[in-house]
């Protein structure tokens, strides 16, 4: 999967950008170039992409793709509802229980569930976002884009069963994908593994859903060539955030009010 969001709609940590990216022979690419490279690595009959003007692009590879099976071997889902779109990889062990909790049809899949969870939290969420994601049991990664309000929401499970990467394109856009080679080619040195057990919200940034009361610390990362790359992010168990806003009548989940 591939998701690219204009810098006006997503604000990743500054440490994800490497100062070496524009000094190397291989420089970051523009979003359109990265999208075309992603699509070109898969048969045209198995790929699908959606553009949202200059704001975002989502691209998906069908699970029927032989390339997808050989290289990832993970369930892949894409769906959209009420102008909300979800790219999902992996699987949930407690899908049936979660479907029942949200009152969905028995035929609903993980991507549909994530959209419903997002809608519930956005509109009337009774629980903090970190707790809702923590309730998802399994190996998973997902990207949600709410095209009505331009919100980006991404999460990666903590068990390491699914890999996800993110980086910065030539124009400052955020690039998110499970395809490491596409990320490397599109973001040069300004990329890193997406931290497991974390969620990224376009307004409030990166936080750990496993340790929501602790800050995340950027850890410098140097590649085999000795060049500084985008930073890794680890939970700092000795540093706590001031507060985590709870969702309810006085605190909308869409705006966590600088939770980090």
Secondary structure, DSSP 8 states (H G I E B T S, - for coil): -EEEE-TTT----GGGS-TTTTTSSS----HHHHHHHHHHTS-GGGEEEEEETTTEEEEEE-TT-HHHHHHT-S-EEEEEETTEEEEEEEEETTHHHHHHHHT--TT--HHHHHHHHHHHHHHH-SS-HHHHHHT--EEEEEEEEETTTTEEEEEE-SSSSS--EEEE-TTS-EEEES-HHHHHHHHTTSEEE--TTEEEETTTEEEESSSTTEEEEEEEEE-TTS-EEEEEEEEEEEEE-S-----SSSS-TT--SS--
